Amino acid sequence: MATSMDVDRTPVDQPAALHELQQVPDPSTIPTGLPLSNGAQPREPFKDIPVKVHIRRPDRDSWVYVGRATVSLDTTGHTSQVLVRTTSTNKILTVFGESSELQAEKRGNFVVIGCIEGSKVVSWSLNALNASETLRLLACIELACYRCKQAVADPRLHHRSRRRIERVIKDDRRKRHRRRQEQEVMIDLFSKQDLNASGDVPGP
């Protein structure tokens, strides 16, 4: 009876991994340059952009050279500001941020920013060293000045605000073109008058 109830005592095959010793890697052999966790990587600091600055005052048609400057990006939390400082004295020339009403566009190696101040438009021209620096400059200005809170809270108001800025800057450009055409007409008239006057021969 005892012999009939004996169970097969043949050992069950186990995975080989259970019989092998787990080798723990030596900490000294782990590359220190690789992240040891899935945490967020620290943000790289923004590299300042050297530029040449020109300004066009309201109701003016010509640019005035201001000097050399550096453009830096100041980030606090989710808010960013673009600071333009003179190279010689580190004085802040202008600041672009989310509260700024502006339109920026790329023209060659220049970024031209039209800023609405009241009913007037002040234009800044920032000349970067090359095309890649110009694109980086344009990107940081658009990033800092984009009204993300307004766009999320009230998309219609955000769209109307953008349209108003475009309309004011376009009207300012149209006025400047009209003034330039009027000046060219006046110069042409004066030159013709001078030619006619010089052609007159005095009588005896």
Accessible surface in RSA format (square Angstrom, percent):
REM  Atomic radii and reference values for relative SASA: ProtOr
REM  Chains: A
REM  Algorithm: Lee & Richards
REM  Probe-radius: 1.40
REM  Slices: 20
REM RES _ NUM      All-atoms   Total-Side   Main-Chain    Non-polar    All polar
REM                ABS   REL    ABS   REL    ABS   REL    ABS   REL    ABS   REL
RES MET A   1   179.70  93.1 139.05  92.0  40.65  96.8 114.74  97.6  64.96  86.1
RES ALA A   2    79.70  73.3  65.73 101.4  13.96  31.8  74.04 104.3   5.66  15.0
RES THR A   3   115.72  82.3 100.33 101.7  15.39  36.7  77.80 104.5  37.92  57.3
RES SER A   4    86.69  73.3  48.61  64.9  38.08  87.7  53.80 114.6  32.88  46.1
RES MET A   5   139.20  72.1 115.63  76.5  23.57  56.1 103.13  87.7  36.07  47.8
RES ASP A   6   102.65  71.9  76.72  76.4  25.94  61.3  25.76  60.6  76.89  76.7
RES VAL A   7   107.34  70.6  93.95  85.1  13.38  32.2  99.65  86.6   7.68  20.8
RES ASP A   8   122.08  85.5  87.50  87.1  34.58  81.8  45.65 107.4  76.43  76.2
RES ARG A   9   202.31  84.9 171.67  87.5  30.63  72.9  72.44  99.0 129.86  78.7
RES THR A  10    94.93  67.5  77.05  78.1  17.87  42.6  58.87  79.1  36.06  54.5
RES PRO A  11   113.41  82.7  95.78  87.3  17.62  64.1 105.57  87.2   7.84  48.7
RES VAL A  12   119.14  78.4 102.00  92.3  17.14  41.3 107.11  93.1  12.03  32.6
RES ASP A  13   139.12  97.4 114.23 113.7  24.89  58.8  41.36  97.3  97.76  97.5
RES GLN A  14    95.83  53.6  74.01  54.1  21.82  51.9  22.20  47.2  73.63  55.8
RES PRO A  15    81.51  59.4  70.01  63.8  11.50  41.8  80.89  66.8   0.61   3.8
RES ALA A  16    69.78  64.2  57.95  89.4  11.83  26.9  61.85  87.1   7.93  21.0
RES ALA A  17    74.24  68.3  59.89  92.4  14.35  32.6  62.30  87.7  11.94  31.6
RES LEU A  18   131.16  73.0 100.14  71.6  31.02  78.0 102.98  72.3  28.18  75.8
RES HIS A  19   132.86  72.6  98.69  68.6  34.18  87.4  76.47  78.8  56.39  65.6
RES GLU A  20   116.19  66.7 103.15  78.0  13.05  31.1  38.57  74.6  77.62  63.4
RES LEU A  21   168.32  93.7 150.69 107.8  17.63  44.3 152.06 106.8  16.26  43.8
RES GLN A  22   169.11  94.6 141.37 103.3  27.74  66.0  50.78 108.1 118.33  89.7
RES GLN A  23   172.04  96.2 140.55 102.7  31.49  75.0  48.73 103.7 123.31  93.5
RES VAL A  24   133.02  87.5 105.41  95.4  27.62  66.5 106.59  92.6  26.43  71.7
RES PRO A  25    91.43  66.6  75.67  69.0  15.76  57.3  87.57  72.3   3.86  24.0
RES ASP A  26    77.23  54.1  67.63  67.3   9.61  22.7  28.41  66.9  48.83  48.7
RES PRO A  27   106.68  77.7  94.69  86.3  11.99  43.6  94.93  78.4  11.75  73.0
RES SER A  28    97.20  82.1  55.33  73.8  41.87  96.5  56.92 121.2  40.28  56.4
RES THR A  29    95.37  67.8  67.11  68.0  28.26  67.4  66.10  88.8  29.27  44.3
RES ILE A  30    73.96  42.1  65.72  49.0   8.24  19.9  67.48  48.6   6.48  17.6
RES PRO A  31    77.05  56.2  65.40  59.6  11.65  42.4  76.87  63.5   0.18   1.1
RES THR A  32   142.02 101.0 107.85 109.3  34.17  81.4  82.91 111.4  59.10  89.3
RES GLY A  33    73.74  90.9   0.00   N/A  73.74  90.9  41.84 114.8  31.89  71.4
RES LEU A  34   110.32  61.4 105.48  75.5   4.84  12.2 105.89  74.4   4.43  11.9
RES PRO A  35    89.20  65.0  58.69  53.5  30.51 110.9  70.61  58.3  18.59 115.5
RES LEU A  36   151.41  84.3 110.78  79.3  40.63 102.1 116.05  81.5  35.35  95.1
RES SER A  37    81.17  68.6  65.99  88.1  15.17  35.0  48.43 103.1  32.74  45.9
RES ASN A  38   163.89 113.0 126.01 121.8  37.88  91.2  39.80  95.8 124.09 119.9
RES GLY A  39    45.78  56.5   0.00   N/A  45.78  56.5  36.39  99.9   9.39  21.0
RES ALA A  40   108.60  99.8  64.56  99.6  44.04 100.2  75.71 106.6  32.89  87.1
RES GLN A  41   119.59  66.9  97.64  71.4  21.95  52.3  58.59 124.7  61.00  46.3
RES PRO A  42   119.09  86.8  94.88  86.5  24.22  88.0 106.96  88.3  12.14  75.4
RES ARG A  43   192.07  80.6 160.40  81.8  31.67  75.4  78.67 107.5 113.40  68.7
RES GLU A  44   149.95  86.1 134.96 102.1  14.99  35.7  51.26  99.1  98.69  80.6
RES PRO A  45   125.67  91.6 100.78  91.9  24.88  90.4 111.66  92.2  14.00  87.0
RES PHE A  46    59.96  30.0  30.16  18.7  29.80  77.5  36.60  22.2  23.35  66.8
RES LYS A  47   156.72  76.5 148.11  90.9   8.61  20.5  97.44  87.7  59.28  63.1
RES ASP A  48    69.99  49.0  60.59  60.3   9.41  22.2  16.43  38.7  53.57  53.4
RES ILE A  49     0.08   0.0   0.08   0.1   0.00   0.0   0.08   0.1   0.00   0.0
RES PRO A  50    54.48  39.7  54.18  49.4   0.30   1.1  54.45  45.0   0.03   0.2
RES VAL A  51     5.92   3.9   0.00   0.0   5.92  14.3   3.15   2.7   2.78   7.5
RES LYS A  52    77.30  37.7  77.30  47.4   0.00   0.0  26.83  24.2  50.46  53.8
RES VAL A  53     0.00   0.0   0.00   0.0   0.00   0.0   0.00   0.0   0.00   0.0
RES HIS A  54    46.99  25.7  46.99  32.7   0.00   0.0  26.88  27.7  20.10  23.4
RES ILE A  55     4.89   2.8   4.89   3.6   0.00   0.0   4.89   3.5   0.00   0.0
RES ARG A  56    18.30   7.7  17.46   8.9   0.83   2.0   1.50   2.0  16.80  10.2
RES ARG A  57   135.82  57.0 133.10  67.8   2.73   6.5  35.95  49.1  99.87  60.5
RES PRO A  58    40.34  29.4  29.81  27.2  10.53  38.3  31.22  25.8   9.12  56.7
RES ASP A  59    91.38  64.0  69.97  69.6  21.41  50.6  27.04  63.6  64.34  64.2
RES ARG A  60   153.14  64.3 149.96  76.4   3.19   7.6  25.67  35.1 127.47  77.3
RES ASP A  61    38.43  26.9  22.17  22.1  16.26  38.4  17.93  42.2  20.50  20.4
RES SER A  62    74.64  63.1  69.02  92.1   5.62  12.9  45.54  97.0  29.10  40.8
RES TRP A  63    85.97  34.5  60.42  29.2  25.55  60.0  41.85  22.3  44.12  71.6
RES VAL A  64    85.30  56.1  82.26  74.5   3.04   7.3  85.30  74.1   0.00   0.0
RES TYR A  65   116.03  54.2  93.11  53.0  22.92  59.6  81.36  61.1  34.67  42.7
RES VAL A  66    59.29  39.0  27.07  24.5  32.22  77.6  31.34  27.2  27.95  75.8
RES GLY A  67    15.04  18.5   0.00   N/A  15.04  18.5  15.04  41.3   0.00   0.0
RES ARG A  68   142.71  59.9 132.74  67.7   9.98  23.8  44.44  60.7  98.28  59.6
RES ALA A  69     1.10   1.0   0.00   0.0   1.10   2.5   0.00   0.0   1.10   2.9
RES THR A  70    40.69  28.9  40.16  40.7   0.53   1.3  28.57  38.4  12.12  18.3
RES VAL A  71     0.00   0.0   0.00   0.0   0.00   0.0   0.00   0.0   0.00   0.0
RES SER A  72    22.98  19.4  22.73  30.3   0.25   0.6  19.33  41.2   3.65   5.1
RES LEU A  73    39.07  21.8  19.46  13.9  19.61  49.3  19.74  13.9  19.33  52.0
RES ASP A  74    68.83  48.2  61.96  61.7   6.87  16.2  12.81  30.2  56.02  55.9
RES THR A  75    56.36  40.1  27.94  28.3  28.42  67.7  21.58  29.0  34.77  52.6
RES THR A  76   103.02  73.3  94.36  95.7   8.66  20.6  76.83 103.2  26.18  39.6
RES GLY A  77    64.15  79.1   0.00   N/A  64.15  79.1  40.43 111.0  23.72  53.1
RES HIS A  78   186.40 101.9 153.81 106.9  32.60  83.4 106.55 109.8  79.85  92.9
RES THR A  79    60.01  42.7  57.46  58.3   2.55   6.1  40.00  53.7  20.01  30.3
RES SER A  80    17.68  14.9  13.64  18.2   4.03   9.3   2.88   6.1  14.79  20.7
RES GLN A  81    75.69  42.3  75.69  55.3   0.00   0.0   8.36  17.8  67.33  51.1
RES VAL A  82     0.04   0.0   0.04   0.0   0.00   0.0   0.04   0.0   0.00   0.0
RES LEU A  83    17.99  10.0  17.99  12.9   0.00   0.0  17.99  12.6   0.00   0.0
RES VAL A  84     0.00   0.0   0.00   0.0   0.00   0.0   0.00   0.0   0.00   0.0
RES ARG A  85    64.91  27.3  64.91  33.1   0.00   0.0  10.21  14.0  54.70  33.2
RES THR A  86    22.52  16.0  20.85  21.1   1.67   4.0  20.85  28.0   1.67   2.5
RES THR A  87    85.43  60.8  61.03  61.9  24.40  58.2  61.76  83.0  23.67  35.8
RES SER A  88   106.26  89.8  63.34  84.5  42.92  98.9  54.59 116.3  51.66  72.4
RES THR A  89   100.18  71.3  70.94  71.9  29.24  69.7  74.87 100.6  25.31  38.3
RES ASN A  90    93.53  64.5  86.52  83.6   7.01  16.9  26.32  63.3  67.22  65.0
RES LYS A  91   137.55  67.1 130.23  79.9   7.32  17.4  80.08  72.1  57.47  61.2
RES ILE A  92    75.95  43.2  59.11  44.0  16.84  40.6  59.11  42.6  16.84  45.7
RES LEU A  93    46.32  25.8  21.13  15.1  25.19  63.3  23.37  16.4  22.95  61.8
RES THR A  94    22.22  15.8  15.00  15.2   7.22  17.2   8.71  11.7  13.50  20.4
RES VAL A  95    58.46  38.5  39.83  36.1  18.62  44.9  39.83  34.6  18.62  50.5
RES PHE A  96     2.09   1.0   2.09   1.3   0.00   0.0   2.09   1.3   0.00   0.0
RES GLY A  97     5.11   6.3   0.00   N/A   5.11   6.3   3.97  10.9   1.13   2.5
RES GLU A  98    41.41  23.8  36.91  27.9   4.51  10.7  18.38  35.6  23.03  18.8
RES SER A  99   105.17  88.9  78.36 104.6  26.81  61.8  53.28 113.5  51.89  72.7
RES SER A 100    27.82  23.5  16.32  21.8  11.50  26.5  14.53  30.9  13.29  18.6
RES GLU A 101    48.17  27.7  43.07  32.6   5.09  12.1  10.02  19.4  38.15  31.1
RES LEU A 102    14.36   8.0   8.34   6.0   6.02  15.1   8.34   5.9   6.02  16.2
RES GLN A 103    61.83  34.6  55.36  40.5   6.47  15.4  22.09  47.0  39.74  30.1
RES ALA A 104    17.48  16.1   0.75   1.2  16.73  38.1   0.75   1.0  16.73  44.3
RES GLU A 105    63.72  36.6  60.12  45.5   3.60   8.6  23.22  44.9  40.50  33.1
RES LYS A 106    81.48  39.8  54.59  33.5  26.90  64.0  23.69  21.3  57.79  61.6
RES ARG A 107   105.15  44.1  96.13  49.0   9.02  21.5  51.92  71.0  53.23  32.3
RES GLY A 108    51.73  63.8   0.00   N/A  51.73  63.8  39.07 107.2  12.66  28.3
RES ASN A 109    58.09  40.1  53.40  51.6   4.69  11.3   8.10  19.5  49.99  48.3
RES PHE A 110    78.00  39.0  78.00  48.3   0.00   0.0  78.00  47.3   0.00   0.0
RES VAL A 111     0.00   0.0   0.00   0.0   0.00   0.0   0.00   0.0   0.00   0.0
RES VAL A 112    12.89   8.5  12.40  11.2   0.49   1.2  12.40  10.8   0.49   1.3
RES ILE A 113     0.00   0.0   0.00   0.0   0.00   0.0   0.00   0.0   0.00   0.0
RES GLY A 114     6.68   8.2   0.00   N/A   6.68   8.2   4.89  13.4   1.79   4.0
RES CYS A 115    12.35   9.3  12.35  13.8   0.00   0.0   9.06  22.9   3.30   3.6
RES ILE A 116    14.75   8.4   1.53   1.1  13.22  31.9   1.53   1.1  13.22  35.9
RES GLU A 117   102.46  58.8  88.86  67.2  13.59  32.4  37.42  72.4  65.03  53.1
RES GLY A 118    73.40  90.5   0.00   N/A  73.40  90.5  45.03 123.6  28.37  63.5
RES SER A 119   103.69  87.6  70.58  94.2  33.11  76.3  53.98 115.0  49.71  69.6
RES LYS A 120    95.53  46.6  92.79  56.9   2.74   6.5  58.87  53.0  36.67  39.1
RES VAL A 121     9.66   6.4   3.60   3.3   6.06  14.6   3.60   3.1   6.06  16.4
RES VAL A 122    10.59   7.0  10.59   9.6   0.00   0.0  10.59   9.2   0.00   0.0
RES SER A 123     5.56   4.7   5.56   7.4   0.00   0.0   0.00   0.0   5.56   7.8
RES TRP A 124    22.56   9.1  22.56  10.9   0.00   0.0  20.26  10.8   2.30   3.7
RES SER A 125     7.62   6.4   7.58  10.1   0.04   0.1   2.32   4.9   5.30   7.4
RES LEU A 126     0.00   0.0   0.00   0.0   0.00   0.0   0.00   0.0   0.00   0.0
RES ASN A 127    34.31  23.7  31.43  30.4   2.88   6.9   0.06   0.2  34.25  33.1
RES ALA A 128     5.79   5.3   0.03   0.0   5.76  13.1   0.16   0.2   5.63  14.9
RES LEU A 129   122.79  68.4  95.31  68.2  27.47  69.1  98.24  69.0  24.54  66.1
RES ASN A 130    67.43  46.5  66.23  64.0   1.20   2.9  29.20  70.3  38.23  37.0
RES ALA A 131    55.70  51.2  52.84  81.5   2.86   6.5  52.84  74.4   2.86   7.6
RES SER A 132    75.61  63.9  64.86  86.6  10.75  24.8  51.50 109.7  24.11  33.8
RES GLU A 133    30.48  17.5  30.48  23.1   0.00   0.0   9.53  18.4  20.94  17.1
RES THR A 134     0.00   0.0   0.00   0.0   0.00   0.0   0.00   0.0   0.00   0.0
RES LEU A 135   100.33  55.9  96.09  68.7   4.24  10.7  96.41  67.7   3.92  10.6
RES ARG A 136    71.39  30.0  65.49  33.4   5.90  14.1  59.62  81.5  11.77   7.1
RES LEU A 137     0.00   0.0   0.00   0.0   0.00   0.0   0.00   0.0   0.00   0.0
RES LEU A 138    29.03  16.2  29.03  20.8   0.00   0.0  29.03  20.4   0.00   0.0
RES ALA A 139    58.50  53.8  49.84  76.9   8.67  19.7  55.03  77.5   3.47   9.2
RES CYS A 140     7.82   5.9   5.02   5.6   2.80   6.6   7.18  18.2   0.63   0.7
RES ILE A 141     0.09   0.1   0.09   0.1   0.00   0.0   0.09   0.1   0.00   0.0
RES GLU A 142    93.72  53.8  84.84  64.2   8.88  21.1  34.11  66.0  59.61  48.7
RES LEU A 143   126.21  70.3 110.43  79.0  15.78  39.7 115.49  81.1  10.72  28.8
RES ALA A 144     4.59   4.2   0.00   0.0   4.59  10.4   0.92   1.3   3.67   9.7
RES CYS A 145    12.54   9.5   6.30   7.0   6.24  14.7   6.30  16.0   6.24   6.7
RES TYR A 146   106.65  49.8  99.29  56.5   7.36  19.2  73.94  55.6  32.71  40.3
RES ARG A 147    42.68  17.9  41.91  21.4   0.77   1.8  18.21  24.9  24.47  14.8
RES CYS A 148    58.69  44.4  58.02  64.7   0.67   1.6  24.72  62.6  33.97  36.6
RES LYS A 149   143.47  70.0 135.32  83.0   8.15  19.4  91.37  82.2  52.11  55.5
RES GLN A 150    42.33  23.7  35.26  25.8   7.07  16.8  21.24  45.2  21.09  16.0
RES ALA A 151    20.16  18.5  12.18  18.8   7.97  18.1  12.42  17.5   7.73  20.5
RES VAL A 152   126.89  83.5 104.37  94.5  22.52  54.3 110.08  95.6  16.82  45.6
RES ALA A 153    89.05  81.9  50.63  78.1  38.41  87.4  60.28  84.9  28.77  76.2
RES ASP A 154    57.75  40.5  56.41  56.1   1.34   3.2  16.15  38.0  41.60  41.5
RES PRO A 155    84.94  61.9  80.53  73.4   4.41  16.0  81.68  67.4   3.26  20.3
RES ARG A 156   189.81  79.7 185.31  94.5   4.49  10.7  59.84  81.8 129.97  78.8
RES LEU A 157    76.10  42.4  76.10  54.4   0.00   0.0  76.10  53.4   0.00   0.0
RES HIS A 158    21.69  11.9  21.69  15.1   0.00   0.0  16.70  17.2   4.99   5.8
RES HIS A 159   104.36  57.0 102.93  71.5   1.42   3.6  71.37  73.6  32.98  38.4
RES ARG A 160   141.35  59.3 135.57  69.1   5.78  13.8  68.21  93.2  73.13  44.3
RES SER A 161    16.09  13.6  11.27  15.0   4.81  11.1  12.65  26.9   3.44   4.8
RES ARG A 162   115.11  48.3 114.23  58.2   0.88   2.1  22.72  31.1  92.39  56.0
RES ARG A 163   134.73  56.6 132.83  67.7   1.91   4.5  26.51  36.2 108.23  65.6
RES ARG A 164    83.15  34.9  83.05  42.3   0.09   0.2  41.69  57.0  41.45  25.1
RES ILE A 165     9.68   5.5   9.68   7.2   0.00   0.0   9.68   7.0   0.00   0.0
RES GLU A 166    68.35  39.2  66.30  50.2   2.05   4.9  16.10  31.1  52.25  42.7
RES ARG A 167   130.59  54.8 126.55  64.5   4.04   9.6  57.58  78.7  73.01  44.3
RES VAL A 168    36.95  24.3  34.72  31.4   2.23   5.4  35.81  31.1   1.14   3.1
RES ILE A 169    11.65   6.6  11.46   8.5   0.19   0.4  11.46   8.3   0.19   0.5
RES LYS A 170   113.44  55.3 112.38  69.0   1.06   2.5  54.44  49.0  59.00  62.8
RES ASP A 171    53.14  37.2  52.58  52.3   0.56   1.3  16.62  39.1  36.52  36.4
RES ASP A 172    28.08  19.7  26.18  26.1   1.90   4.5   5.20  12.2  22.88  22.8
RES ARG A 173    67.25  28.2  67.25  34.3   0.00   0.0  29.28  40.0  37.97  23.0
RES ARG A 174   114.71  48.2 110.09  56.1   4.62  11.0  49.42  67.5  65.29  39.6
RES LYS A 175   112.74  55.0 112.30  68.9   0.44   1.0  55.38  49.8  57.36  61.1
RES ARG A 176    18.42   7.7  18.42   9.4   0.00   0.0   2.28   3.1  16.13   9.8
RES HIS A 177    82.37  45.0  81.77  56.8   0.60   1.5  44.69  46.1  37.68  43.8
RES ARG A 178   118.95  49.9 116.76  59.5   2.20   5.2  47.75  65.3  71.21  43.2
RES ARG A 179    68.26  28.7  67.34  34.3   0.92   2.2  51.26  70.1  17.00  10.3
RES ARG A 180    87.09  36.6  87.09  44.4   0.00   0.0  42.82  58.5  44.27  26.8
RES GLN A 181   113.21  63.3 112.83  82.5   0.38   0.9  31.77  67.6  81.44  61.8
RES GLU A 182    96.84  55.6  94.04  71.1   2.80   6.7  40.07  77.5  56.77  46.3
RES GLN A 183    95.85  53.6  93.05  68.0   2.80   6.7  33.27  70.8  62.58  47.5
RES GLU A 184   102.28  58.7  95.38  72.2   6.90  16.4  38.38  74.2  63.90  52.2
RES VAL A 185    86.21  56.7  83.67  75.7   2.53   6.1  86.14  74.8   0.06   0.2
RES MET A 186    95.99  49.7  95.99  63.5   0.00   0.0  73.34  62.4  22.65  30.0
RES ILE A 187   119.35  67.9 117.27  87.4   2.08   5.0 118.58  85.4   0.77   2.1
RES ASP A 188    67.42  47.2  64.04  63.7   3.37   8.0  19.38  45.6  48.04  47.9
RES LEU A 189    87.33  48.6  86.92  62.2   0.41   1.0  86.93  61.1   0.40   1.1
RES PHE A 190   113.72  56.9 113.64  70.4   0.08   0.2 113.64  68.9   0.08   0.2
RES SER A 191    48.68  41.1  42.77  57.1   5.91  13.6  39.32  83.7   9.36  13.1
RES LYS A 192   110.72  54.0 110.40  67.7   0.32   0.8  62.66  56.4  48.06  51.2
RES GLN A 193   107.54  60.1 102.07  74.6   5.46  13.0  35.64  75.9  71.90  54.5
RES ASP A 194    96.24  67.4  90.57  90.1   5.67  13.4  28.59  67.3  67.66  67.5
RES LEU A 195   127.59  71.1 119.60  85.6   7.99  20.1 119.89  84.2   7.70  20.7
RES ASN A 196   104.59  72.1  96.57  93.3   8.01  19.3  32.00  77.0  72.59  70.2
RES ALA A 197    67.75  62.3  50.98  78.7  16.76  38.1  54.31  76.5  13.44  35.6
RES SER A 198    91.21  77.1  52.50  70.1  38.70  89.2  53.41 113.7  37.80  53.0
RES GLY A 199    54.97  67.8   0.00   N/A  54.97  67.8  35.13  96.4  19.84  44.4
RES ASP A 200   108.37  75.9  90.22  89.8  18.14  42.9  33.04  77.8  75.32  75.1
RES VAL A 201   134.02  88.2 105.73  95.7  28.30  68.2 106.55  92.6  27.47  74.5
RES PRO A 202   119.02  86.7  94.95  86.6  24.08  87.5 106.96  88.3  12.06  75.0
RES GLY A 203    62.94  77.6   0.00   N/A  62.94  77.6  30.08  82.5  32.86  73.6
RES PRO A 204   190.13 138.6 112.35 102.4  77.77 282.7 153.87 127.0  36.26 225.4
END  Absolute sums over single chains surface
CHAIN  1 A    15651.8      13000.7       2651.1       9123.9       6527.9
END  Absolute sums over all chains
TOTAL         15651.8      13000.7       2651.1       9123.9       6527.9
